[in-house]
Amino acid sequence: MAQVVALVDDLFFQAKILETAKHLGITVHTCTTGDALLAELAKEAPKLVIVDLNARGAPLHAIERLCATAPGLPLIAFLSHVQADLAQKARAAGCTQVMPRSQFTRDLATILAQANS
């Protein structure tokens, strides 16, 4: 069972997340579409969900559906720092936390460690 499920289609961020998780001993499952994320969550209940808001495959729609079916599940989203409107939409959809890519990258180990607590 994955402790973290991530909707990330950017190979750079996938590799960064997986490598950091490996060093922390945390299991991460990555998905590249919103539908794949929801299918994964139907199979298991992770402790944390991460969403790249710039991923293809309707990440906002997946967030809305996820929050409707699993309220209270920690959900952290990241995006470009200039996308204020998208950040607001993600918060309205139910994201626990929305942050710029730079902050996400800087704090990745701390973010993933939430899955162990």
C-alpha positions as CSV (number, residue, x, y, z in Angstrom):
1,M,0.0,0.0,0.0
2,A,1.3,3.4,-1.0
3,Q,1.5,6.0,1.8
4,V,1.4,8.8,-0.8
5,V,-0.4,8.9,-4.1
6,A,0.7,11.7,-6.5
7,L,-0.9,13.0,-9.7
8,V,2.2,14.2,-11.6
9,D,2.8,13.7,-15.3
10,D,6.1,15.7,-15.4
11,L,8.9,13.2,-15.4
12,F,11.3,15.5,-13.6
13,F,8.9,15.9,-10.6
14,Q,8.0,12.2,-10.7
15,A,11.6,11.3,-10.3
16,K,12.2,13.9,-7.6
17,I,9.3,12.7,-5.6
18,L,10.1,9.0,-6.0
19,E,13.8,9.5,-5.1
20,T,13.1,11.7,-2.0
21,A,10.5,9.1,-0.9
22,K,12.9,6.3,-1.3
23,H,15.5,8.0,0.9
24,L,12.7,8.5,3.6
25,G,11.4,4.9,3.3
26,I,8.0,6.1,2.1
27,T,6.0,4.4,-0.6
28,V,4.7,6.6,-3.4
29,H,2.5,5.7,-6.3
30,T,2.4,8.2,-9.2
31,C,-0.5,8.6,-11.6
32,T,-0.5,10.7,-14.8
33,T,-4.2,11.5,-15.1
34,G,-7.0,12.4,-12.7
35,D,-8.9,9.3,-13.6
36,A,-5.9,7.1,-12.7
37,L,-5.6,9.0,-9.4
38,L,-9.2,8.3,-8.5
39,A,-8.9,4.7,-9.5
40,E,-5.8,4.3,-7.3
41,L,-7.6,5.9,-4.4
42,A,-10.5,3.5,-4.8
43,K,-8.1,0.7,-4.3
44,E,-6.3,2.1,-1.2
45,A,-6.4,4.9,1.3
46,P,-3.1,6.8,1.4
47,K,-2.1,9.2,4.1
48,L,-1.4,12.0,1.6
49,V,-2.3,13.0,-1.9
50,I,-0.1,15.3,-4.0
51,V,-1.4,17.0,-7.2
52,D,0.5,18.9,-9.8
53,L,-2.1,21.4,-10.9
54,N,-0.4,21.7,-14.3
55,A,-0.7,18.0,-15.0
56,R,-2.8,17.1,-18.1
57,G,-5.9,15.1,-17.4
58,A,-8.1,17.5,-15.4
59,P,-6.4,17.7,-12.0
60,L,-9.0,20.2,-10.6
61,H,-11.9,17.8,-11.5
62,A,-10.0,15.0,-9.8
63,I,-9.5,17.1,-6.7
64,E,-13.3,18.0,-6.6
65,R,-14.2,14.3,-6.9
66,L,-11.6,13.2,-4.4
67,C,-12.7,15.7,-1.8
68,A,-16.3,14.7,-2.3
69,T,-15.5,11.0,-1.7
70,A,-12.7,11.2,0.8
71,P,-13.2,14.4,2.9
72,G,-10.4,15.1,5.3
73,L,-7.7,13.4,3.3
74,P,-4.6,15.7,3.2
75,L,-4.2,17.0,-0.3
76,I,-1.2,19.2,-1.3
77,A,-1.1,20.8,-4.7
78,F,1.7,22.7,-6.4
79,L,1.8,25.0,-9.4
80,S,3.7,27.9,-11.0
81,H,3.9,30.9,-8.6
82,V,2.3,33.1,-11.2
83,Q,-1.0,31.1,-11.4
84,A,-2.9,32.8,-8.6
85,D,-6.3,32.1,-10.2
86,L,-5.5,28.4,-10.5
87,A,-4.3,28.3,-6.9
88,Q,-7.6,29.9,-5.7
89,K,-9.6,27.3,-7.7
90,A,-7.6,24.5,-6.1
91,R,-8.3,25.8,-2.7
92,A,-12.0,26.2,-3.5
93,A,-12.0,22.6,-4.8
94,G,-10.7,21.3,-1.5
95,C,-6.9,21.3,-1.4
96,T,-5.5,21.3,2.1
97,Q,-2.5,23.3,0.9
98,V,-1.5,24.9,-2.4
99,M,2.1,26.0,-3.0
100,P,4.5,27.2,-5.7
101,R,6.7,24.6,-7.3
102,S,9.8,26.2,-5.7
103,Q,8.4,25.8,-2.2
104,F,7.2,22.3,-3.0
105,T,10.7,21.3,-4.2
106,R,12.4,22.9,-1.2
107,D,10.0,21.3,1.3
108,L,9.5,18.0,-0.4
109,A,11.1,15.8,2.3
110,T,9.0,17.5,5.0
111,I,5.9,17.2,2.9
112,L,6.5,13.4,2.3
113,A,7.3,12.9,6.0
114,Q,3.7,13.8,6.8
115,A,2.8,10.4,5.4
116,N,4.8,8.7,8.2
117,S,3.1,10.6,11.1
